[in-house]
Amino acid sequence: MTTGPHEDAGALPAVAARLRDLRRDARLTLESAAGRAGLSPAHLSRLETGHRQPSLPALLSLARVYGTTVSGLLGEAAPVPDPVVRASGAAAWEAGGWTYRRAGGAGRALQALRVHVPPGDPQGELVRVHPGEEWLYVLSGELRLFLGDAAYTLGPGDSAHFDSLTPHRIGTLAPAGAELLFVHTLLQAAAGPCLGGGPR
């Protein structure tokens, strides 16, 4: 990366200071950080003091070392995700006979879905057990919730909140099925929510 004659002269010192601060926050010596990034300590020192402008490959390597992005190194703010999910933008998809609409932001620790559970019992005797918590609220229809050895019937306005290490299964025998709001913790090791074949 080279600096053009009309570019902001203050950008280079700002990047240099950020590189130095990130290394110190990571509790890395100049030598260890340079080694991880594939740079010489002298070269990294020049980058941190503003005597050399980092190339794109150097920025990419340092971003990986410090657990950030090139945009983060350059001080560019990430766009703020829209907290609102509009009904018109909540596309529906089907899996295993169940219909899903996302009701929350993707990639967050809590995943919220609006789910239509079809009539009958398409999951058969499938029982789920995985780390995390689950919460559901019945909007319409009649839901059957099996938790361990207990069975519950939930109607509109009823809700349940449980530890998903408890063996659980959900279904409905209502002619029109059931509609519910469903929230679960997003865990990489989990097999996915207990609702049909829905997404993680």
BALOBA-1460 file (C-alpha; in Angstrom, 3 decimals):
// residues 200
<rec num="1" residu="m" x="0.000" y="0.000" z="0.000"/>
<rec num="2" residu="t" x="1.385" y="3.411" z="-0.905"/>
<rec num="3" residu="t" x="0.220" y="6.785" z="0.241"/>
<rec num="4" residu="g" x="-0.916" y="9.141" z="-2.498"/>
<rec num="5" residu="p" x="-0.132" y="12.832" z="-2.353"/>
<rec num="6" residu="h" x="-3.731" y="13.752" z="-1.556"/>
<rec num="7" residu="e" x="-4.406" y="11.149" z="1.126"/>
<rec num="8" residu="d" x="-4.824" y="12.024" z="4.805"/>
<rec num="9" residu="a" x="-1.371" y="12.463" z="6.321"/>
<rec num="10" residu="g" x="-2.791" y="11.695" z="9.774"/>
<rec num="11" residu="a" x="-3.926" y="8.202" z="8.790"/>
<rec num="12" residu="l" x="-0.466" y="6.652" z="9.051"/>
<rec num="13" residu="p" x="0.231" y="7.668" z="12.701"/>
<rec num="14" residu="a" x="-3.274" y="6.490" z="13.660"/>
<rec num="15" residu="v" x="-2.678" y="3.032" z="12.162"/>
<rec num="16" residu="a" x="0.762" y="2.865" z="13.780"/>
<rec num="17" residu="a" x="-0.654" y="3.646" z="17.215"/>
<rec num="18" residu="r" x="-3.440" y="1.108" z="16.729"/>
<rec num="19" residu="l" x="-0.953" y="-1.623" z="15.797"/>
<rec num="20" residu="r" x="1.092" y="-0.862" z="18.905"/>
<rec num="21" residu="d" x="-1.973" y="-0.796" z="21.171"/>
<rec num="22" residu="l" x="-3.339" y="-4.068" z="19.779"/>
<rec num="23" residu="r" x="-0.008" y="-5.819" z="20.339"/>
<rec num="24" residu="r" x="0.171" y="-4.563" z="23.905"/>
<rec num="25" residu="d" x="-3.465" y="-5.521" z="24.555"/>
<rec num="26" residu="a" x="-2.596" y="-9.027" z="23.325"/>
<rec num="27" residu="r" x="0.390" y="-9.056" z="25.736"/>
<rec num="28" residu="l" x="2.790" y="-9.902" z="22.922"/>
<rec num="29" residu="t" x="6.383" y="-8.759" z="22.643"/>
<rec num="30" residu="l" x="7.527" y="-7.150" z="19.432"/>
<rec num="31" residu="e" x="9.464" y="-10.316" z="18.588"/>
<rec num="32" residu="s" x="6.604" y="-12.738" z="19.228"/>
<rec num="33" residu="a" x="4.031" y="-10.659" z="17.332"/>
<rec num="34" residu="a" x="6.391" y="-10.220" z="14.397"/>
<rec num="35" residu="g" x="7.148" y="-13.942" z="14.336"/>
<rec num="36" residu="r" x="3.463" y="-14.860" z="14.256"/>
<rec num="37" residu="a" x="2.827" y="-12.390" z="11.445"/>
<rec num="38" residu="g" x="5.838" y="-13.499" z="9.409"/>
<rec num="39" residu="l" x="7.556" y="-10.119" z="9.766"/>
<rec num="40" residu="s" x="10.904" y="-9.097" z="11.184"/>
<rec num="41" residu="p" x="10.830" y="-7.325" z="14.560"/>
<rec num="42" residu="a" x="12.560" y="-4.339" z="12.961"/>
<rec num="43" residu="h" x="9.883" y="-4.081" z="10.276"/>
<rec num="44" residu="l" x="7.044" y="-4.313" z="12.815"/>
<rec num="45" residu="s" x="8.773" y="-1.682" z="14.937"/>
<rec num="46" residu="r" x="8.838" y="0.668" z="11.949"/>
<rec num="47" residu="l" x="5.140" y="0.019" z="11.339"/>
<rec num="48" residu="e" x="4.307" y="0.789" z="14.978"/>
<rec num="49" residu="t" x="6.287" y="4.024" z="14.984"/>
<rec num="50" residu="g" x="4.839" y="5.238" z="11.700"/>
<rec num="51" residu="h" x="8.133" y="5.102" z="9.802"/>
<rec num="52" residu="r" x="6.770" y="2.530" z="7.368"/>
<rec num="53" residu="q" x="3.244" y="2.137" z="5.952"/>
<rec num="54" residu="p" x="1.936" y="-1.452" z="6.187"/>
<rec num="55" residu="s" x="1.268" y="-3.360" z="2.995"/>
<rec num="56" residu="l" x="-2.002" y="-5.241" z="2.566"/>
<rec num="57" residu="p" x="-0.327" y="-8.649" z="3.197"/>
<rec num="58" residu="a" x="1.165" y="-7.268" z="6.410"/>
<rec num="59" residu="l" x="-2.228" y="-5.922" z="7.504"/>
<rec num="60" residu="l" x="-3.865" y="-9.280" z="6.786"/>
<rec num="61" residu="s" x="-1.219" y="-11.128" z="8.805"/>
<rec num="62" residu="l" x="-1.421" y="-8.710" z="11.739"/>
<rec num="63" residu="a" x="-5.225" y="-8.785" z="11.719"/>
<rec num="64" residu="r" x="-5.087" y="-12.577" z="12.125"/>
<rec num="65" residu="v" x="-2.535" y="-12.306" z="14.935"/>
<rec num="66" residu="y" x="-4.629" y="-9.754" z="16.840"/>
<rec num="67" residu="g" x="-7.992" y="-11.387" z="16.169"/>
<rec num="68" residu="t" x="-9.456" y="-8.490" z="14.210"/>
<rec num="69" residu="t" x="-10.032" y="-7.398" z="10.613"/>
<rec num="70" residu="v" x="-8.134" y="-5.152" z="8.258"/>
<rec num="71" residu="s" x="-10.993" y="-2.657" z="8.622"/>
<rec num="72" residu="g" x="-10.515" y="-2.828" z="12.381"/>
<rec num="73" residu="l" x="-6.791" y="-2.129" z="12.025"/>
<rec num="74" residu="l" x="-7.569" y="0.866" z="9.837"/>
<rec num="75" residu="g" x="-10.099" y="2.172" z="12.355"/>
<rec num="76" residu="e" x="-13.121" y="1.712" z="10.119"/>
<rec num="77" residu="a" x="-16.277" y="1.156" z="12.152"/>
<rec num="78" residu="a" x="-18.270" y="-1.982" z="11.347"/>
<rec num="79" residu="p" x="-21.836" y="-1.320" z="10.227"/>
<rec num="80" residu="v" x="-24.340" y="-1.611" z="13.046"/>
<rec num="81" residu="p" x="-26.742" y="-4.527" z="12.348"/>
<rec num="82" residu="d" x="-30.377" y="-3.564" z="12.012"/>
<rec num="83" residu="p" x="-32.113" y="-4.695" z="15.226"/>
<rec num="84" residu="v" x="-35.512" y="-4.844" z="13.506"/>
<rec num="85" residu="v" x="-36.708" y="-7.865" z="11.522"/>
<rec num="86" residu="r" x="-39.615" y="-6.789" z="9.327"/>
<rec num="87" residu="a" x="-42.415" y="-9.237" z="8.579"/>
<rec num="88" residu="s" x="-42.066" y="-8.396" z="4.893"/>
<rec num="89" residu="g" x="-38.397" y="-9.376" z="4.953"/>
<rec num="90" residu="a" x="-38.709" y="-12.569" z="6.991"/>
<rec num="91" residu="a" x="-38.576" y="-15.141" z="4.215"/>
<rec num="92" residu="a" x="-40.074" y="-18.537" z="5.039"/>
<rec num="93" residu="w" x="-38.377" y="-21.872" z="4.407"/>
<rec num="94" residu="e" x="-39.387" y="-25.456" z="5.032"/>
<rec num="95" residu="a" x="-37.478" y="-28.401" z="6.439"/>
<rec num="96" residu="g" x="-38.891" y="-31.731" z="7.529"/>
<rec num="97" residu="g" x="-42.464" y="-30.474" z="7.142"/>
<rec num="98" residu="w" x="-41.887" y="-27.521" z="9.498"/>
<rec num="99" residu="t" x="-42.000" y="-23.881" z="8.331"/>
<rec num="100" residu="y" x="-39.540" y="-21.354" z="9.736"/>
<rec num="101" residu="r" x="-39.239" y="-17.566" z="9.718"/>
<rec num="102" residu="r" x="-36.304" y="-15.860" z="11.369"/>
<rec num="103" residu="a" x="-37.416" y="-13.530" z="14.153"/>
<rec num="104" residu="g" x="-34.039" y="-12.274" z="15.295"/>
<rec num="105" residu="g" x="-30.573" y="-11.387" z="14.067"/>
<rec num="106" residu="a" x="-28.344" y="-14.058" z="12.591"/>
<rec num="107" residu="g" x="-25.161" y="-15.056" z="14.409"/>
<rec num="108" residu="r" x="-26.219" y="-13.865" z="17.855"/>
<rec num="109" residu="a" x="-25.993" y="-15.911" z="21.035"/>
<rec num="110" residu="l" x="-29.790" y="-16.223" z="21.075"/>
<rec num="111" residu="q" x="-31.562" y="-17.407" z="17.936"/>
<rec num="112" residu="a" x="-35.241" y="-16.491" z="17.585"/>
<rec num="113" residu="l" x="-37.593" y="-18.173" z="15.131"/>
<rec num="114" residu="r" x="-41.271" y="-18.139" z="14.333"/>
<rec num="115" residu="v" x="-42.218" y="-21.729" z="13.595"/>
<rec num="116" residu="h" x="-45.244" y="-23.520" z="12.180"/>
<rec num="117" residu="v" x="-45.460" y="-27.076" z="13.504"/>
<rec num="118" residu="p" x="-47.458" y="-29.244" z="11.075"/>
<rec num="119" residu="p" x="-50.236" y="-31.544" z="12.299"/>
<rec num="120" residu="g" x="-49.370" y="-35.122" z="13.097"/>
<rec num="121" residu="d" x="-45.971" y="-36.122" z="14.416"/>
<rec num="122" residu="p" x="-43.391" y="-35.888" z="11.586"/>
<rec num="123" residu="q" x="-40.500" y="-36.297" z="14.024"/>
<rec num="124" residu="g" x="-41.768" y="-39.645" z="15.222"/>
<rec num="125" residu="e" x="-40.004" y="-40.535" z="18.447"/>
<rec num="126" residu="l" x="-36.987" y="-38.298" z="17.791"/>
<rec num="127" residu="v" x="-35.712" y="-36.918" z="21.114"/>
<rec num="128" residu="r" x="-33.097" y="-34.174" z="21.354"/>
<rec num="129" residu="v" x="-30.461" y="-33.645" z="24.054"/>
<rec num="130" residu="h" x="-27.868" y="-30.870" z="23.728"/>
<rec num="131" residu="p" x="-26.287" y="-28.076" z="25.796"/>
<rec num="132" residu="g" x="-28.130" y="-24.780" z="26.111"/>
<rec num="133" residu="e" x="-31.556" y="-23.404" z="26.881"/>
<rec num="134" residu="e" x="-34.798" y="-23.216" z="24.920"/>
<rec num="135" residu="w" x="-37.862" y="-21.031" z="25.304"/>
<rec num="136" residu="l" x="-41.092" y="-21.242" z="23.364"/>
<rec num="137" residu="y" x="-44.390" y="-19.364" z="23.309"/>
<rec num="138" residu="v" x="-47.505" y="-20.754" z="21.643"/>
<rec num="139" residu="l" x="-49.220" y="-18.274" z="19.331"/>
<rec num="140" residu="s" x="-51.948" y="-20.575" z="18.037"/>
<rec num="141" residu="g" x="-52.937" y="-24.230" z="18.013"/>
<rec num="142" residu="e" x="-52.071" y="-26.862" z="20.577"/>
<rec num="143" residu="l" x="-48.530" y="-27.959" z="21.241"/>
<rec num="144" residu="r" x="-47.278" y="-31.181" z="22.826"/>
<rec num="145" residu="l" x="-44.014" y="-30.835" z="24.727"/>
<rec num="146" residu="f" x="-42.215" y="-33.890" z="26.085"/>
<rec num="147" residu="l" x="-39.536" y="-33.164" z="28.714"/>
<rec num="148" residu="g" x="-37.860" y="-36.204" z="30.206"/>
<rec num="149" residu="d" x="-40.671" y="-38.432" z="31.472"/>
<rec num="150" residu="a" x="-43.226" y="-35.599" z="31.562"/>
<rec num="151" residu="a" x="-45.651" y="-34.553" z="28.813"/>
<rec num="152" residu="y" x="-47.309" y="-31.145" z="28.595"/>
<rec num="153" residu="t" x="-50.080" y="-29.712" z="26.455"/>
<rec num="154" residu="l" x="-49.704" y="-25.991" z="25.734"/>
<rec num="155" residu="g" x="-52.284" y="-23.669" z="24.210"/>
<rec num="156" residu="p" x="-52.149" y="-20.077" z="22.923"/>
<rec num="157" residu="g" x="-50.412" y="-17.801" z="25.437"/>
<rec num="158" residu="d" x="-48.640" y="-20.690" z="27.187"/>
<rec num="159" residu="s" x="-44.859" y="-20.778" z="27.257"/>
<rec num="160" residu="a" x="-42.068" y="-23.082" z="28.400"/>
<rec num="161" residu="h" x="-38.433" y="-22.441" z="29.311"/>
<rec num="162" residu="f" x="-36.149" y="-25.420" z="29.863"/>
<rec num="163" residu="d" x="-32.607" y="-26.721" z="29.931"/>
<rec num="164" residu="s" x="-32.071" y="-28.539" z="26.651"/>
<rec num="165" residu="l" x="-29.895" y="-31.167" z="28.328"/>
<rec num="166" residu="t" x="-33.276" y="-32.536" z="29.428"/>
<rec num="167" residu="p" x="-34.396" y="-34.993" z="26.726"/>
<rec num="168" residu="h" x="-37.126" y="-33.190" z="24.801"/>
<rec num="169" residu="r" x="-39.456" y="-33.503" z="21.846"/>
<rec num="170" residu="i" x="-42.103" y="-31.214" z="20.357"/>
<rec num="171" residu="g" x="-45.146" y="-31.995" z="18.234"/>
<rec num="172" residu="t" x="-48.825" y="-31.248" z="17.777"/>
<rec num="173" residu="l" x="-51.971" y="-33.203" z="17.013"/>
<rec num="174" residu="a" x="-54.055" y="-30.080" z="16.279"/>
<rec num="175" residu="p" x="-55.732" y="-30.269" z="12.823"/>
<rec num="176" residu="a" x="-54.132" y="-26.988" z="11.715"/>
<rec num="177" residu="g" x="-50.852" y="-27.580" z="13.538"/>
<rec num="178" residu="a" x="-49.415" y="-24.949" z="15.873"/>
<rec num="179" residu="e" x="-47.632" y="-21.624" z="15.528"/>
<rec num="180" residu="l" x="-45.001" y="-20.634" z="18.063"/>
<rec num="181" residu="l" x="-42.125" y="-18.328" z="18.849"/>
<rec num="182" residu="f" x="-38.980" y="-20.265" z="19.636"/>
<rec num="183" residu="v" x="-35.698" y="-19.015" z="21.118"/>
<rec num="184" residu="h" x="-32.601" y="-21.135" z="21.672"/>
<rec num="185" residu="t" x="-28.975" y="-20.526" z="22.542"/>
<rec num="186" residu="l" x="-26.614" y="-20.785" z="19.609"/>
<rec num="187" residu="l" x="-23.947" y="-23.396" z="20.318"/>
<rec num="188" residu="q" x="-21.507" y="-24.590" z="17.693"/>
<rec num="189" residu="a" x="-21.458" y="-28.100" z="19.151"/>
<rec num="190" residu="a" x="-25.222" y="-28.454" z="19.230"/>
<rec num="191" residu="a" x="-27.097" y="-30.515" z="16.675"/>
<rec num="192" residu="g" x="-29.498" y="-27.640" z="16.058"/>
<rec num="193" residu="p" x="-32.849" y="-26.772" z="17.613"/>
<rec num="194" residu="c" x="-35.258" y="-29.530" z="18.449"/>
<rec num="195" residu="l" x="-37.804" y="-28.180" z="15.993"/>
<rec num="196" residu="g" x="-37.947" y="-30.396" z="12.919"/>
<rec num="197" residu="g" x="-34.971" y="-29.931" z="10.640"/>
<rec num="198" residu="g" x="-34.601" y="-26.211" z="11.189"/>
<rec num="199" residu="p" x="-31.377" y="-24.240" z="10.963"/>
<rec num="200" residu="r" x="-28.969" y="-23.589" z="13.802"/>
